[in-house]
Amino acid sequence: MLYLKGRHAEQHALIAQLYAMHGKDAAGIAEQMGIPLAKAKGAVRSPLTPGSRQAACARQLHESLYGPDAAKHRATVADYEQKEKAFRE
């Protein structure tokens, strides 16, 4: 579980760096993503490089979380959380 949460944090950090690559400021990133301003400032200090593998990965993650596949992603997360809760009971 801890690994999964760590991966999600890493994925969101990549998306924040993607926004920074496109010129979004820290306040805008924090507001749009609902992340702490300090984390958004970190993304602005180290934006992704256009054309890099990380940028391509971040674009795919963004599409999954916020694009056309967002509803499918939310359903998968909800199902996982429901099964985890049932397992712990």
N, C-alpha and C positions, 0 to 999 in steps of 0.2 A: 504494500500500500504506500509506504514511504517513497519507494522508487517511482511509483506512478505519479504521486503528487510532485515530486522533483522534476519529472519529465514535463508535466503540465506547466510548471513554472518556467522551465527552459523554453518551451514552445511559445509561451506568452512573451517572454523576453525577446525572442527572435522577431515576433510580430511587432513589438514596440520598436525594435531596431529597424524594421522595414519601414514603419511610419517615419522614423527619423531620417532614413535614407531619402524619403520623398519630401523632406523639408518640414515636416510637422514639428512644432516646438513641444517642449516637455509638458507644459500645461495642457496642451491639446491632446497629447498622447495619454496623459493621466486621466483626463476627463473621458475621452472616448473609450478607453479600455477599463476604466475603474481600477487603476493601479495606483500605488503611492507615487507622489510626485518625485521622491528620491529615486525610485526605480526608473521612472520616465526620463529623468535627467541623465541617468546612467546610459540609457539607450541613445540619447542625443549625443553624449560624449563618444559613443562608439557605434555609429550607424553602420548598417550593412553596406557592402560594396556592390554597386550595380553589376549584374551579370555573374555574381558569385554563386556557388552552390548553396550557400546559406540563404541568399536572397531568394533563390528558386524554392527552397524548402519553406521559407517563411511565407512566400506567396501561396503555396499549396495549403499550408496551415491556416492562413487567413481565409482562404476560400472555404475550407472545411468548417471553420468556426463562425464566420460572419457572412459567407457567400451563399451560393445556391444549395450547398450541402448542410447548411446550419441546422435545419430542422431535423435531419437524419442524425447529425452529431448530438443534438440535445436529447433526442429519443434514446440513443445509445447510452449516453451518460445517465439519464434517468433510470433506464433499465439496470445498469450496473449498480447504481446507488440503492435501488430497491432490492436487488439480490444480495448486496453486501449487508444491508440492514437485516434481511431475513436470516442470513447466515449467522449474524452476531446474536440474534434473539434465541 
